[in-house]
Amino acid sequence: MHPIKIGGSLTYEAEPLLKALKDYANEKNKEIVIIPGGGEFANVVRKIDKTLNISNSLSHKLAIKCMDLIGEVYAELGNIKAYDTLFDLKKEIKNEKIAILLPSKLLLSTDIAEHSWAITSDSLSLYIGRLLDVREIIIATDVDGIYDKFPEGKLLNIINANDIKGLTSVDETFPILLKKFKMNAYVVNGKYPERVIDILEGKHTLCTKIIGKE
């Protein structure tokens, strides 16, 4: 099973990637689980939190629900079925080959993540990957990967989670959880579906591999 988190930053450009992944999953008989980001909906929650100073727990809850909203959008754009439980997803993905997880029910019922803006949908996707018992995850976003300096630096082909510092395209908790869960991740520009497919095929492509598993 291959989890791919498609960030909310790709909301307006996700359709080609979604369709490419659906075609690939069916042609290659691969099982792909798409985890949505929170996108602009989560940005509204951030603004409300900043303006009204709502509790961390409520912000966390609302931001997770935003992932469901983007997931519904992706489901329609890609003509891909969406599920709100792992039980249903695992049961149906054998036939569908690709599915979108609407994660709020799972994440809020288990309450496995810290209630903080230090944890975004990036880190939440790692919790989901752990529940799916996978060792690698793809993070599709709107940049080519992780740079030694941001925004105008050298793209890093590979980096150890221990060495990620400062402003990057993943949240600050992501490398910590990657090490804790002993997983590897690929950060790739989802505007180029062929790059995501290359990672699934085990081919070299333009992206950053983050090593969290020794």
C-alpha positions as CSV (number, residue, x, y, z in Angstrom):
1,M,0.0,0.0,0.0
2,H,1.4,3.4,-1.0
3,P,0.2,6.5,1.0
4,I,0.5,9.8,-0.9
5,K,-0.2,13.0,0.9
6,I,-1.4,15.7,-1.6
7,G,-1.0,19.0,0.1
8,G,-3.7,21.7,0.1
9,S,-1.2,23.9,-1.8
10,L,-2.0,21.8,-4.8
11,T,-5.8,22.2,-4.6
12,Y,-6.1,24.2,-7.8
13,E,-3.5,22.0,-9.7
14,A,-4.2,18.5,-8.3
15,E,-6.5,17.2,-11.0
16,P,-3.7,15.9,-13.4
17,L,-1.9,14.2,-10.5
18,L,-5.1,12.6,-9.2
19,K,-6.0,11.2,-12.7
20,A,-2.4,10.0,-13.3
21,L,-2.4,8.2,-10.0
22,K,-5.8,6.6,-10.7
23,D,-4.6,5.4,-14.1
24,Y,-1.3,4.1,-12.7
25,A,-3.0,2.3,-9.8
26,N,-5.3,0.4,-12.2
27,E,-2.7,-0.3,-14.9
28,K,0.0,-1.5,-12.4
29,N,-2.4,-3.1,-9.9
30,K,-1.0,-0.9,-7.1
31,E,-2.9,0.1,-4.0
32,I,-2.7,3.9,-3.4
33,V,-4.1,5.8,-0.5
34,I,-4.4,9.6,-0.9
35,I,-4.2,11.7,2.3
36,P,-5.4,15.3,1.7
37,G,-4.0,18.4,3.2
38,G,-6.1,21.2,4.8
39,G,-5.5,23.8,2.1
40,E,-7.2,27.2,2.2
41,F,-9.8,25.9,4.7
42,A,-7.0,25.3,7.3
43,N,-5.7,28.8,6.6
44,V,-9.2,30.2,7.6
45,V,-8.9,28.3,10.8
46,R,-5.4,29.8,11.4
47,K,-6.9,33.3,10.9
48,I,-9.8,32.6,13.3
49,D,-7.4,31.2,15.8
50,K,-5.1,34.2,15.6
51,T,-8.0,36.7,15.7
52,L,-10.2,35.1,18.3
53,N,-7.5,33.2,20.3
54,I,-9.5,30.0,20.3
55,S,-8.1,27.0,22.2
56,N,-5.4,24.7,20.7
57,S,-7.8,21.7,20.9
58,L,-10.5,23.5,18.9
59,S,-8.0,24.7,16.3
60,H,-6.6,21.2,16.0
61,K,-10.1,19.7,15.6
62,L,-11.2,22.2,13.0
63,A,-7.9,22.0,11.0
64,I,-8.3,18.2,10.8
65,K,-11.8,18.6,9.6
66,C,-10.4,20.8,6.8
67,M,-8.5,17.8,5.5
68,D,-11.9,16.1,5.0
69,L,-13.1,19.1,2.9
70,I,-10.1,19.0,0.6
71,G,-10.4,15.3,0.4
72,E,-14.0,15.7,-0.9
73,V,-12.7,18.1,-3.5
74,Y,-10.0,15.7,-4.6
75,A,-12.5,12.8,-4.7
76,E,-14.6,14.7,-7.2
77,L,-11.7,16.1,-9.3
78,G,-10.2,12.6,-9.6
79,N,-13.3,10.6,-9.7
80,I,-11.9,8.6,-6.8
81,K,-13.9,7.1,-4.0
82,A,-13.4,8.5,-0.5
83,Y,-13.7,6.7,2.8
84,D,-13.8,7.9,6.4
85,T,-12.6,4.7,8.1
86,L,-9.6,2.5,7.6
87,F,-11.8,-0.5,7.8
88,D,-13.9,0.5,4.8
89,L,-10.8,1.8,2.9
90,K,-8.9,-1.4,3.3
91,K,-11.9,-3.5,2.3
92,E,-12.7,-1.6,-0.8
93,I,-9.2,-0.7,-2.0
94,K,-8.5,-4.2,-3.2
95,N,-11.1,-3.6,-5.9
96,E,-10.7,0.2,-6.4
97,K,-6.9,0.2,-6.2
98,I,-7.0,3.9,-5.2
99,A,-8.9,5.6,-2.5
100,I,-9.0,8.9,-0.6
101,L,-9.0,8.9,3.2
102,L,-11.1,11.5,4.9
103,P,-9.1,11.4,8.1
104,S,-11.0,13.4,10.7
105,K,-13.0,10.5,12.2
106,L,-9.8,8.4,12.6
107,L,-7.5,11.2,13.9
108,L,-10.1,12.7,16.3
109,S,-11.3,9.4,17.7
110,T,-7.7,8.2,18.4
111,D,-6.4,11.7,19.4
112,I,-2.9,10.5,18.7
113,A,-1.4,13.9,17.8
114,E,-0.4,16.9,19.8
115,H,-2.9,19.8,19.6
116,S,-0.5,22.4,18.1
117,W,0.1,24.2,14.8
118,A,3.6,22.6,15.0
119,I,1.7,19.6,13.6
120,T,0.1,20.0,10.3
121,S,-1.3,17.6,7.7
122,D,2.3,16.6,6.9
123,S,2.9,15.1,10.4
124,L,-0.7,13.8,10.5
125,S,0.0,11.8,7.4
126,L,2.8,10.1,9.2
127,Y,0.4,9.0,11.9
128,I,-1.8,7.6,9.2
129,G,1.1,5.9,7.5
130,R,2.0,4.2,10.8
131,L,-1.6,2.9,11.2
132,L,-1.3,1.6,7.6
133,D,1.9,-0.1,8.7
134,V,4.0,1.4,5.8
135,R,7.7,2.4,5.9
136,E,7.6,5.1,3.2
137,I,5.3,8.0,2.3
138,I,5.2,10.5,-0.5
139,I,4.5,14.1,0.2
140,A,3.3,15.9,-2.9
141,T,3.5,19.6,-2.6
142,D,4.0,22.7,-4.7
143,V,7.9,22.8,-4.5
144,D,10.5,20.4,-5.9
145,G,11.7,19.2,-2.5
146,I,13.8,20.5,0.4
147,Y,16.5,23.0,-0.1
148,D,19.7,23.8,1.8
149,K,18.5,27.4,2.0
150,F,14.9,28.4,1.4
151,P,13.6,29.8,-0.9
152,E,16.7,30.3,-3.1
153,G,19.0,27.4,-2.3
154,K,20.2,24.1,-3.7
155,L,17.7,21.3,-3.9
156,L,18.8,18.4,-1.8
157,N,18.4,14.9,-3.3
158,I,18.6,13.2,0.0
159,I,18.8,14.3,3.7
160,N,18.7,12.7,7.0
161,A,15.8,13.7,9.2
162,N,18.3,14.7,11.9
163,D,19.7,17.4,9.6
164,I,16.5,19.2,8.7
165,K,16.6,22.6,10.3
166,G,14.8,25.9,9.8
167,L,12.1,26.7,7.2
168,T,11.3,23.8,4.9
169,S,8.3,22.5,3.0
170,V,7.4,20.1,5.8
171,D,6.3,21.1,9.4
172,E,8.8,21.2,12.3
173,T,7.4,18.0,13.9
174,F,7.7,16.0,10.6
175,P,11.4,14.9,10.9
176,I,10.9,14.1,14.6
177,L,8.0,11.7,13.9
178,L,9.8,10.3,10.8
179,K,12.6,9.1,13.1
180,K,10.2,8.0,15.8
181,F,8.2,5.9,13.4
182,K,11.3,4.7,11.5
183,M,9.9,5.8,8.1
184,N,11.4,7.4,5.0
185,A,9.6,10.2,3.0
186,Y,9.8,11.7,-0.4
187,V,9.0,15.4,-0.9
188,V,8.1,16.0,-4.5
189,N,6.4,18.6,-6.7
190,G,2.9,17.3,-7.4
191,K,2.6,19.7,-10.4
192,Y,4.6,17.1,-12.3
193,P,2.7,13.8,-11.9
194,E,5.4,11.8,-13.7
195,R,7.8,12.6,-10.8
196,V,5.4,11.0,-8.3
197,I,5.0,8.0,-10.6
198,D,8.8,7.7,-10.8
199,I,9.0,7.4,-7.1
200,L,6.4,4.7,-7.0
201,E,8.4,2.9,-9.7
202,G,11.6,3.2,-7.7
203,K,13.2,5.4,-10.4
204,H,15.4,8.4,-9.8
205,T,13.6,11.7,-10.2
206,L,13.6,15.3,-9.1
207,C,12.6,15.2,-5.4
208,T,14.1,15.0,-1.9
209,K,14.3,11.7,0.0
210,I,14.2,12.2,3.8
211,I,15.8,9.3,5.7
212,G,14.1,8.6,9.1
213,K,14.8,4.9,9.2
214,E,18.4,4.0,10.0
